[in-house]
Structures are given as structure tokens and as C-alpha cells.
Amino acid sequence: MSTDTFEANSVLGIDIGSINTRALLFDVVENSYHFIASGAAPSTHTEPYFDIGQGVFDSITRLQESTGRMLLDNEGNLLIPSRVGGEGVDRFVVTVSCTTFLKIVTFGLLNDVSLDSVNKLAYSIHGKVVESIGINDRRPLHAQLDAVLAANPDLILFAGGTEGGASRSILRMSSLIANILEILPAPQRPRILYCGNSKLGKRLSDGFSRLTQVKLTRNIHPTIDDEVLEPALKDLDEMVMDMQQAKLGGLDRMAPLCSTPPILSSQGFHNVVRFLGKQYDPAKGVFAVDIGGTHSVAAYANHDVSNLHTFSYGLGSGISSIADKTSIKDLMMWLDGSRSEEEVMDYLWQRSLYPNSIATNKTDLDLELAATRHILRLIMRDLELRNALPTNRFEPILISGSALNRTVTPLQSLLVILDGIQPLGICPMILDKHGMLGILGAAGRLDPLLPVQVLESTAFTNLATVINAVSNAKPGSAIMQARLVYANGSYLDAEIKQGSILSLPLASGETGELQLKMLRRTVIEDVNISNEPILVRGGVCGVVIDARGRPLQLPEQAEKRRELFHNWEFMLGGK
Amino acid sequence: MHAQMTHVHPLVFIRRNRVLPVPGVVTVRTGQKVTPSDVIAEVEIPTRHYLVDVYRSLGMKTPAEAERLIERKPGDLLQKNDIIAETGGMFSRVIRTPGPGKIVSISGGRVLIESDSRKIFKTAGMSGMVTEIIGERGAIVETSGTLIQGVWGNMQTGSGGLVIQQEYVDGELLPSAIGLNVRRAVLAAGFCKSPEVLQAAAVAEVSGIILGTISSSIIPVAEAQPYPIIVLGGFGKFGLDPLSKKVLVSSSGREVAINAVKWDRVTGERPEIIISLPSDGEPYPVELEYEAGQIVRVHASEHLGKVGTVQKIIPGLSRLPNGLRASAAAVKFESGEMSVVPLANLDVLHMTSEFLGTTDEGG
């Protein structure tokens, strides 16, 4: 085989997930990056392999089979750069989402300032703040020390002090941290990310580094009024990635092949959402959720702010956290009453044992979709508690994760997302059917054009533009008249009733004008309905008008819920 | 596709690492015979401390100045009210220990005293022989015997004589199973949904319970028990699979070691039952591909808990009853029923067959 190379720009992305490893191929077609194909195989970082290699090899092999393009040589090595005959790839990126759960302890000065900010930083990684200590902590020092030891943290996030501000309190706190490190055996000592007053950085680093690994990053509170999380987020991601790299067998072997160092999938995911946030309506913001096996990730961004949040809810082993944390009754409300609470709990616990199992009948699929709705509701609730979303109006909503791709129709996916997120205003819904958002974020570090051009292609499923109408009218009464005018001048009229959901056909990629006449004080959040029509884009589910109200009220009686769920699917064009 | 496996072996060679999470003291030597409860390694984990701030208490100008007044050094053992530091002179001020303990460190003008600790142990968890010491962490223990892997455990370990009562092995564990003969015994049952039975078993001082399945509603009660509870199949009422049942019944009266840990695929630790036997077993394989002839257990969705034989691996993707598509196998169940089951829902019950005769006789 020839080893000559030529100028080309194909990119192979690998995402190592907790359940599956996916290989995605991008290439330049007619001067623009396109998504070519993907291949997936079970991840092998767990027993019996304890090495990511087999899963990566299998996923690339499947990609080869589906594209007919040779990416591996006869010895199973990646052909990089590509050859004249088109074999191989030019660039290679890796993202990792099979991260282990981290126990985090945060230290800061004032509860409402640095401690609050450092806790926000902790929200971005897969883990939990198990102890949080500020200067107003009323416990004696030895009790604080014992509490941290009992928590057995993997990571300490240490913030405090504005630039040029307080140093004595920080030094006192650092003595406590040093005491904790001294007590713990070396293999058990947590790493430290210091994100406080930079004047003390070197001194603290020198002190801690004889005991553990320390990383200094920018002060997250340079002044009392300013919170700057971005540089610390990046450094934290790198630190966590480094910790994972040490635990993930085979990643050290693969990293030298990468065109840019491996990153956490959540970091790539956040990069894309941050980029999109600057492109869309500044009053709204882009919202994205990825529901994984062990944990889920949500990111929000507009022109000014962006944030990333991780939750221990997932549809694999993370499903047990639903049963642990919340009343199963909330989840049962998304079901039609054909199964008892005990049966539902048993199903979820069983699924946590076998995260890659597949629902084979309708009842089990309905249960898994109910669990997905419930996870989305929990995420929205937690985001509200964390005060993370400036608005519930999003443009667009991007959803990723195998749970929403394991549906029979796009309609099922759309309903799950709408029921779970319950957005306001007008929002396009986009499904990341190949789970590529994280990889796009990683590939964007090589060439920013790649994510931009792929995002504009058909690699994503445009589910629908959804108009969310809210009214206090009685269920069943007319609250809106809608006319969708197509590009060819033809139109479709519809009367919208309170409590209903309706789809107006408009193919994916087509645009139309939606004329709305509001009745009975119906509103679409933050949208001024004048005589001007609204320009809408179609999706595989058309243009959807959701008049079911916010928050959705579900009847207590299972029989009524069954009827309601059936009606919603029917009105959207389902069976 | 690589197969998900559960090992059910009447006689195999078993080799297990028994290590502490942190360095400690290894209490066994190579060649030593051990029983399940023998301690392999132990370590003291400090749990309570005093922090005595000499610098601030004595109002010194610098921490270094305070440290000059401290008359103790790290490692010193102290009783309550022992003097830690004193200023000296006619009006000497002293700092005393608030309680007994050991000095961990002296820095920044502060004395850190460890006042309490707890010991953690790693036990052998099976009868066997120590074949290798893992420095300061533990040892490798080897044996030959019966191995049955589970899917869930309540984080306890223990051992005892296996008592088989056929009516419970075939069905639910009921209060009537907890009789006078169960003290220090390991019980086996199809499933359990009653928290009272588990609590009664604790009162009766059973050494362990082996269940086919358990109701998820009693997980908190199971986790609170002082004896090991191992679940072999999962959650619900589908009970013991026929292979595990057969191996258990044939092991009645033998000493059973239960390691009821949580299943952690990242570390490879899995709940398991080990019955050491005086014969030599062969090592078992850890990797398999799905193939025709394998005995499989369905672990999810339709046919949950059923055991059958793979007739063939269906090429490409198969359409499932709900419309989803997946890689699948044609499986013949014990009832004679044939069905298409996604490979992702199949667990190969891997066993050496010579002990119990052919294993696909039910298929």
C-alpha cells in the first residue's frame, strides 16, 4: 500500500461513552465539511477488557463496514494521515464521557461570593460536592477537618479572595487543607484546583505540591461583583481529563495519535453550545441536553453567558439515582397505569444492572421514555434551583443521547423532549441523532469551520419548530387561530384548543409563514403577536403548536392519562 | 459481538485479589491456608482529630515563635490534659491536650492530634491458599471449587453451611424458612419481597442469604442487614435460574463463602459465591463471542429471567415487536418457545458441563 499523502481534511472522531464507543467520520465534500457516517460498539474500559482499545477498534471496524472506506491497516492500526487512494484519515480526535464519579470538596471565603462560584464550577463535572467550607462555617476546625476526611474527596476546589484582596483567611484555610492532606495516605489525597486570589497562587502551590498535584487557574472572583468561570472551567476539565486518563486503560496509548489532546465530551459539548449561543437571538439562548448512561449534561449559552451542568441522572447505571432520589410517583404520572410502582421500580433497577439492554415491547419502551421525561424534568428542576437559566425560551433546543434515538418515530422523541423540558415561546427542536455534539466541539479545536458546516448540514434531525401557547381558558375552548402559508402560496388553517397539541405539516428544510390570531388572552411568552406573520422552519414533525399549558397538568386517574397520551400522539400525526 | 457473561461453574480454578483501598499491614504469608473470615490485611483509618492552635491561643507574633514553645513532636502519644506548649517564666501559660491521642503534625503553630480511628480489614472471603503478597495492600488467594456470580449484593461478606429447603429455592423466601436450624447457615431462595423475613433472619443469626431475585422495594432493608445477601438474577420475582439452582442444590451442606459486593464493571468486582472443593479445577474464560449453542439468560424486557439456548445469531439488525431494530439471536426457551431476543439482553450462563451432564437439555 502506498504511504504517499496528500492535502485532505478528513477527521475521525471517537467518543468513549460509559456504554458505547462511537466512531464518527467527517470529510470535505465540495469545499464543505460533511458528516459521512458513524459506527458504534460496546465500550471496553470495563470488565473483562479494562482497556478502551477493543471498543475503539470495533467501532472503527463498523464504520469501515458501513462506508467501505479503509481506516485501519492489516495490523489494526489507524491509517493517519490518509493515503492517496483515500484510505485512512487526516485528523483524529477523542472525547471521553465514561468518567468516574468524583467526590468534590469546595473551599471558599464568603458563602454568597467565592463559595457560591466555586460550587458552580463543581456543577460542571460528573460528581457531587460532598462538603463545602467557608469562613462562616460555625463548626470548630477539627470538626471541619474530620468532615472532609469522612467525605474522602477526589478533588478539592479552593477559591477565595478578590485580586489584591484578603489573604489571611485564605492562608488559614490552606493550613486546614494541608492538615487534611497530611493525614490522608498519599494514594488517597485529592488533587487541588486553586481559583482564588492569584497573589497567593505560587505560595499555596509550593506548599501543597509536596503533598498532592495542584493546578492554579484564574481567580473566579477577580472583584466582588465579577464572576469569571470560563478559564477555571477549562482548567478544571483538563484536570479531570488528566485524572480520567490515568484510570482509563489504553487512552495513554491512543493520545499520541490524536491531533489535539483528548477532552471530556462535556467540554466539547459546551464548546459547541457556547459557539451557537453567540449566533442566535440574544434574548433567548441555546439550550442543550445530553442524557447519558451514568450521567447527563445540560448547557446553556447566549451572547453574554454560558454554563455547563452535570447531573447524576442517566438511563444506565444512573437510572438508580431516579429511584433513590425522587418519588417514583412523579415518574408514574408519565405512565398509563398498566404497571404497578413495584414493577416500575424493579424494571429501573434491573436496567441499572444492564445499561445497554433494549426494551423489546411497547410497554417497556413506554416505561423507558417515561424515565427519560422524568430525568428531563429533574434536570429542569435542578437548573432552576441552581438559578442557571435566565429564561425558559430557547432557540434552539438540542437534544443528544441514545435514549431519544431509541424511539420508533421522531414524534415520540419530540413528545418526550416537550414533556420533559416544557419550554416557553417559540423554539426549534433539534435531535443530535448521532451523538456528535461533543466530538464537534473537540474537532472545532482543529478547524472551527468543521462544527459550523456540519451543524448546518443534515447530520442533525430538525424535529420541529414548536410554538408554545399559554392560556387560562377552559380546556377544549378555542384559544388561537393559526394559518400556515407555504412558499407556493397555499395555506393551511387550524383552530387551536386549550389543552391540545397539533402538528401542521411543513417539511424539514422548508420555511413558511405562520399567522396567528390569539383568542382569550392567550400568550406566547415574549412574542409580540402583531399582524406580522412569524417565519417558521419545518421539521420531520412539521410545525407544532403546543397549547397544553405550563406546567403540564396530568390527570391523577390512569385511565384519563392513557386517553390523554393517546390523543397527543394522534393529534401530532401518530397512530 | 462480545458476550455478556455470568459464570456458574460447579468446579473451576478461582484466583482473587484481596486488597485494602489504602496501604496497611498484610497479616498473612505466602503458602498460608486461609478460611473466608481470616484477615488478609488491615489498616487504621483516623476518624477524629483535635487541632490545637498554639499560635493564636498564646497570642504569639509568628507561627514559628509558637512552634518553639511546643514541647512535643509528631508521633507522640498524649493523655488528656498533657502539656503541649508553655511560655515559661514566672507567669507561664500552658496549652494542654483536650483529650488523649497521637500527634499527627505540627505546622503553622498548630498541633494536629488524632484522637480516634477505626480499623478496616480485608478478609479472604473464601477458603484457599495465599499464593502472592501484594505489598502493604493484601494478597492473592487461590482455590478450586464452585463459583456462582451474582448481580447485586448488600456490601457484606460472610460464610456458613448451605441449607437448602426445596420449597423456598423454587419460590418465595417466607418467614417459615427462618427456623431453629438456620443459625450460622446460608439460606437459598427463589425471591424475596418481604422486609420482615430479612429482619427475622438477622435475629436468627443466619450467615447469609442467596436469592434469585429481590424486590427493589426492600433494597434499603437488605442493605441494613449485618449478614451478606447476594442476588443472582436481578430485581423482581422471576427467581433462580435453573443452572444456579442445580449447582446450589447439589452443594447443600457445604461451606459457602459469599462476597456480596456491588457489581462494579470498572474494577471488575462482582458479587459471587465460592464453595471451595478438594478437587482441582481449570481456569474459566473471561471473554466469549455470542454463538449458537450457548445457554443464555434474558436479563431485560420480554422473557425476563427465562433461560434458553441460542439457536443462531441473526445477521444484521432484527425488527423487535415494538418496532426498534437491534442485533439479535434466535433463542429456544425451556418451554420449547422460540423467540428473537436482542443480544444486548442476553447473558451467557457459562459453565463447565461435565459435572452436571449436558446443560442444554432443557433447551
Boltz contact constraints between the chains, C-beta under 6 A:
constraints:
  - contact:
      token1: [A, 46]
      token2: [B, 265]
      max_distance: 6.0
  - contact:
      token1: [A, 46]
      token2: [B, 266]
      max_distance: 6.0
  - contact:
      token1: [A, 47]
      token2: [B, 265]
      max_distance: 6.0
  - contact:
      token1: [A, 47]
      token2: [B, 268]
      max_distance: 6.0
  - contact:
      token1: [A, 48]
      token2: [B, 286]
      max_distance: 6.0
  - contact:
      token1: [A, 48]
      token2: [B, 287]
      max_distance: 6.0
  - contact:
      token1: [A, 141]
      token2: [B, 51]
      max_distance: 6.0
  - contact:
      token1: [A, 142]
      token2: [B, 49]
      max_distance: 6.0
  - contact:
      token1: [A, 142]
      token2: [B, 50]
      max_distance: 6.0
  - contact:
      token1: [A, 142]
      token2: [B, 51]
      max_distance: 6.0
  - contact:
      token1: [A, 145]
      token2: [B, 49]
      max_distance: 6.0
  - contact:
      token1: [A, 146]
      token2: [B, 48]
      max_distance: 6.0
  - contact:
      token1: [A, 146]
      token2: [B, 49]
      max_distance: 6.0
  - contact:
      token1: [A, 175]
      token2: [B, 108]
      max_distance: 6.0
  - contact:
      token1: [A, 179]
      token2: [B, 112]
      max_distance: 6.0
  - contact:
      token1: [A, 182]
      token2: [B, 105]
      max_distance: 6.0
  - contact:
      token1: [A, 183]
      token2: [B, 46]
      max_distance: 6.0
  - contact:
      token1: [A, 183]
      token2: [B, 104]
      max_distance: 6.0
  - contact:
      token1: [A, 185]
      token2: [B, 22]
      max_distance: 6.0
  - contact:
      token1: [A, 185]
      token2: [B, 23]
      max_distance: 6.0
  - contact:
      token1: [A, 188]
      token2: [B, 22]
      max_distance: 6.0
  - contact:
      token1: [A, 342]
      token2: [B, 217]
      max_distance: 6.0
  - contact:
      token1: [A, 345]
      token2: [B, 216]
      max_distance: 6.0
  - contact:
      token1: [A, 346]
      token2: [B, 216]
      max_distance: 6.0
  - contact:
      token1: [A, 346]
      token2: [B, 235]
      max_distance: 6.0
  - contact:
      token1: [A, 346]
      token2: [B, 236]
      max_distance: 6.0
  - contact:
      token1: [A, 349]
      token2: [B, 216]
      max_distance: 6.0
  - contact:
      token1: [A, 349]
      token2: [B, 235]
      max_distance: 6.0
  - contact:
      token1: [A, 350]
      token2: [B, 234]
      max_distance: 6.0
  - contact:
      token1: [A, 350]
      token2: [B, 235]
      max_distance: 6.0
  - contact:
      token1: [A, 353]
      token2: [B, 151]
      max_distance: 6.0
  - contact:
      token1: [A, 353]
      token2: [B, 234]
      max_distance: 6.0
  - contact:
      token1: [A, 354]
      token2: [B, 299]
      max_distance: 6.0
  - contact:
      token1: [A, 354]
      token2: [B, 300]
      max_distance: 6.0
  - contact:
      token1: [A, 356]
      token2: [B, 344]
      max_distance: 6.0
  - contact:
      token1: [A, 357]
      token2: [B, 300]
      max_distance: 6.0
  - contact:
      token1: [A, 357]
      token2: [B, 344]
      max_distance: 6.0
  - contact:
      token1: [A, 357]
      token2: [B, 345]
      max_distance: 6.0
  - contact:
      token1: [A, 358]
      token2: [B, 326]
      max_distance: 6.0
  - contact:
      token1: [A, 358]
      token2: [B, 342]
      max_distance: 6.0
  - contact:
      token1: [A, 358]
      token2: [B, 344]
      max_distance: 6.0
  - contact:
      token1: [A, 359]
      token2: [B, 301]
      max_distance: 6.0
  - contact:
      token1: [A, 360]
      token2: [B, 301]
      max_distance: 6.0
  - contact:
      token1: [A, 360]
      token2: [B, 302]
      max_distance: 6.0
  - contact:
      token1: [A, 360]
      token2: [B, 320]
      max_distance: 6.0
  - contact:
      token1: [A, 360]
      token2: [B, 321]
      max_distance: 6.0
  - contact:
      token1: [A, 361]
      token2: [B, 302]
      max_distance: 6.0
  - contact:
      token1: [A, 361]
      token2: [B, 321]
      max_distance: 6.0
  - contact:
      token1: [A, 361]
      token2: [B, 322]
      max_distance: 6.0
  - contact:
      token1: [A, 362]
      token2: [B, 322]
      max_distance: 6.0
  - contact:
      token1: [A, 364]
      token2: [B, 301]
      max_distance: 6.0
  - contact:
      token1: [A, 365]
      token2: [B, 322]
      max_distance: 6.0
  - contact:
      token1: [A, 408]
      token2: [B, 323]
      max_distance: 6.0
